[in-house]
Structures are given as structure tokens and as C-alpha cells.
Amino acid sequence: MRSTLSVLAAILVLAAGTGCGDDDEPAAVATAASTTADDYTRPEPPPEQSRWAMQVDDACGPVQRQIDALPAPTDEASLERWVAQVLPLVGKEVAAVKAVKPSTKDDEVRNANLFIGSLEGIESALTKYLAALQEDDAAAIEKALMEANAAGAQARAYAVSLDVTECGGYSGS
């Protein structure tokens, strides 16, 4: 049986931002380990937001509102339900971002591709996490949780670098 502390840690990490760097990542990724609750708060779009970022926000917004509307998990059973509900919505966000016509700016294209990869990383980690929860595999739960947290931190960092505000591991508050 999983420890209460492990379950509470999972709830805090996943509910906060379902969402260590290398040289190819924005500086914000390197400081992901020192994130606070404020780091998960969704920013307002800047006035100079690019066409691509605006379209990504428009595409992600409805799905992100569905994620934000889900009640936060409070125990082990509700955590499993929450992950099962969030997982297909994350898949919709990934598809929505991929469907936006790419930018013509090289740096934005590069970061957009990395952003999409980090969103896919969240989806993959949540898939592993749900399976581990269902199998009650403590080691796999911890590993998947670490992967989800790292992918969420990367997604937030890329979202910030791209001025994307509607997806990428932010909370609804």
C-alpha cells in the first residue's frame, strides 16, 4: 500500500501544475526544482504575444478550462479518478497545439517543438502514473510522478518563453 505522504505529494504536484534541464532548454527549466505555488499561476498574455502563441492559447483555452474545472483530488481514490479524467484532456491539448500553423521565426519554431515535446512528456508520464496507480506499484508511481513533474516544469518554462498562457502546466488560479 502506498504511503499517505507519497499520495499527498502526488496530489500536490499533479493538482498544482500537471507540470534538471540541459543546455537546450530555457534558463527557467534549470530552476524548475525551486518552483513555488506562484510559479504555477497562469500569467496574462503580453501585448506583444505572437500570432502562434495567440492561436495556441485560443486552441488550448477550452480544454484547459475543463482541466481547471475538475475537482482537485483529496485522497488516493480521487487522485486516480482525477488522473483518468485529466489524461484525455492533456491529449486534446497536445493535438490542439500541434494543429496550430507553425511560426516562421526560427527561435519560436525551436521552442514550440520543445514545448510540444514537453506536453507529450506530461501525457506519457500521466499514462505511466495512472497505470502504476492501478497496479499499486510504488516504485513506478514515484518514477512517473518525477517524470510528470519534470515535464510540467519544462512545459511551463517553454510556455513562458513563448508567451503561451493557456496551457503548459499552469493552474487555473
C-alpha positions as CSV (number, residue, x, y, z in Angstrom):
1,M,0.0,0.0,0.0
2,R,1.3,3.5,-0.9
3,S,2.2,5.8,2.0
4,T,-0.1,8.7,2.7
5,L,2.9,11.0,2.3
6,S,3.5,9.7,-1.2
7,V,-0.1,10.1,-2.2
8,L,-0.2,13.7,-0.7
9,A,3.0,14.5,-2.6
10,A,1.4,13.3,-5.8
11,I,-1.8,15.3,-5.2
12,L,0.2,18.5,-4.6
13,V,2.4,18.0,-7.7
14,L,-0.2,16.9,-10.1
15,A,-3.0,19.2,-9.0
16,A,-0.7,22.2,-8.9
17,G,0.5,22.0,-12.4
18,T,0.4,18.8,-14.3
19,G,3.8,20.2,-14.7
20,C,17.4,19.1,-14.4
21,G,17.3,20.9,-17.6
22,D,20.0,20.6,-20.3
23,D,21.7,23.1,-22.4
24,D,18.9,23.1,-25.0
25,E,16.3,24.3,-22.5
26,P,15.4,27.8,-21.4
27,A,17.0,29.0,-18.2
28,A,13.7,28.7,-16.4
29,V,13.8,24.9,-16.9
30,A,17.1,24.8,-15.0
31,T,15.5,26.4,-12.0
32,A,12.4,24.1,-12.0
33,A,13.3,22.4,-8.8
34,S,12.8,25.7,-7.0
35,T,9.3,26.4,-8.2
36,T,6.7,27.8,-5.8
37,A,2.9,27.9,-6.0
38,D,3.2,31.3,-7.7
39,D,5.2,29.7,-10.5
40,Y,2.0,27.7,-11.4
41,T,-0.3,30.7,-11.6
42,R,-1.4,31.5,-15.2
43,P,0.0,34.8,-16.4
44,E,-1.8,37.3,-18.6
45,P,-0.8,37.3,-22.3
46,P,1.6,40.1,-23.1
47,P,0.6,42.8,-25.5
48,E,3.3,41.6,-28.0
49,Q,2.2,38.0,-27.9
50,S,2.9,36.3,-31.3
51,R,0.3,35.0,-33.7
52,W,1.4,31.4,-32.9
53,A,1.1,31.9,-29.1
54,M,-2.4,33.6,-29.5
55,Q,-3.6,30.7,-31.6
56,V,-2.2,28.2,-29.2
57,D,-4.0,30.0,-26.3
58,D,-7.2,30.0,-28.3
59,A,-6.9,26.3,-29.1
60,C,-5.9,25.3,-25.5
61,G,-8.2,27.6,-23.6
62,P,-11.4,25.5,-23.8
63,V,-9.6,22.3,-22.9
64,Q,-7.6,23.9,-20.1
65,R,-10.8,25.3,-18.6
66,Q,-12.1,21.7,-18.5
67,I,-9.0,20.6,-16.7
68,D,-9.2,23.6,-14.3
69,A,-12.9,22.7,-13.5
70,L,-12.1,19.2,-12.3
71,P,-12.2,19.0,-8.5
72,A,-8.7,18.6,-7.0
73,P,-8.0,15.2,-5.7
74,T,-8.1,14.8,-1.9
75,D,-7.2,11.2,-1.4
76,E,-5.9,8.1,-3.2
77,A,-9.1,7.2,-4.9
78,S,-9.9,10.7,-6.1
79,L,-6.3,11.0,-7.4
80,E,-6.7,8.0,-9.6
81,R,-10.1,9.4,-10.9
82,W,-8.5,12.8,-11.5
83,V,-5.6,11.4,-13.5
84,A,-8.0,9.3,-15.6
85,Q,-10.1,12.4,-16.3
86,V,-7.1,14.7,-17.0
87,L,-5.2,12.3,-19.3
88,P,-7.5,12.5,-22.3
89,L,-7.7,16.3,-21.9
90,V,-3.9,16.6,-22.0
91,G,-4.0,14.6,-25.2
92,K,-6.5,17.1,-26.6
93,E,-4.2,20.0,-25.6
94,V,-1.2,18.3,-27.3
95,A,-3.3,17.8,-30.5
96,A,-4.5,21.4,-30.4
97,V,-1.0,22.8,-30.1
98,K,0.2,20.6,-32.9
99,A,-2.7,21.8,-35.1
100,V,-1.6,25.4,-35.0
101,K,0.3,26.5,-38.0
102,P,4.0,26.9,-37.1
103,S,5.7,30.2,-36.7
104,T,8.2,31.4,-39.3
105,K,10.7,32.6,-36.6
106,D,13.4,30.0,-36.1
107,D,13.7,30.5,-32.3
108,E,9.9,30.3,-31.9
109,V,9.8,27.1,-34.0
110,R,12.6,25.5,-32.0
111,N,10.9,26.4,-28.6
112,A,7.5,25.4,-30.0
113,N,8.8,22.0,-30.9
114,L,10.4,21.6,-27.4
115,F,7.1,22.8,-25.8
116,I,5.1,20.2,-27.7
117,G,7.6,17.6,-26.7
118,S,7.2,18.6,-23.0
119,L,3.4,18.4,-23.3
120,E,3.8,14.9,-24.8
121,G,6.1,14.1,-21.9
122,I,3.3,15.1,-19.5
123,E,0.9,12.9,-21.3
124,S,3.3,10.0,-21.3
125,A,4.2,10.4,-17.6
126,L,0.5,10.6,-16.7
127,T,-0.2,7.5,-18.7
128,K,2.5,5.7,-16.7
129,Y,1.3,7.2,-13.5
130,L,-2.2,6.0,-13.9
131,A,-1.1,2.5,-14.8
132,A,1.2,2.5,-11.7
133,L,-1.7,3.7,-9.5
134,Q,-3.9,0.9,-10.9
135,E,-1.2,-1.7,-10.3
136,D,-0.3,-0.2,-6.8
137,D,3.4,-0.2,-7.9
138,A,5.1,2.2,-5.5
139,A,8.4,2.4,-7.4
140,A,6.6,3.1,-10.7
141,I,4.4,5.7,-9.1
142,E,7.4,7.6,-7.8
143,K,9.2,7.4,-11.2
144,A,6.1,8.5,-13.1
145,L,5.5,11.3,-10.7
146,M,9.0,12.6,-11.1
147,E,8.6,12.4,-14.9
148,A,5.3,14.3,-14.8
149,N,6.8,17.0,-12.5
150,A,9.9,17.4,-14.8
151,A,7.7,17.5,-17.9
152,G,5.4,20.0,-16.3
153,A,8.3,22.2,-15.3
154,Q,9.6,22.1,-18.8
155,A,6.2,22.9,-20.3
156,R,5.9,25.9,-18.0
157,A,9.3,27.1,-19.0
158,Y,8.7,26.8,-22.7
159,A,5.2,28.3,-22.3
160,V,6.8,31.3,-20.6
161,S,9.5,31.6,-23.3
162,L,6.8,31.5,-26.0
163,D,4.2,33.7,-24.2
164,V,1.7,30.9,-24.1
165,T,-0.7,31.3,-21.2
166,E,-3.5,28.8,-21.6
167,C,-1.6,25.5,-21.5
168,G,1.7,24.3,-20.3
169,G,1.2,23.4,-16.6
170,Y,-0.4,26.5,-15.1
171,S,-3.1,26.3,-12.6
172,G,-6.4,28.0,-13.1
173,S,-5.9,30.4,-10.2
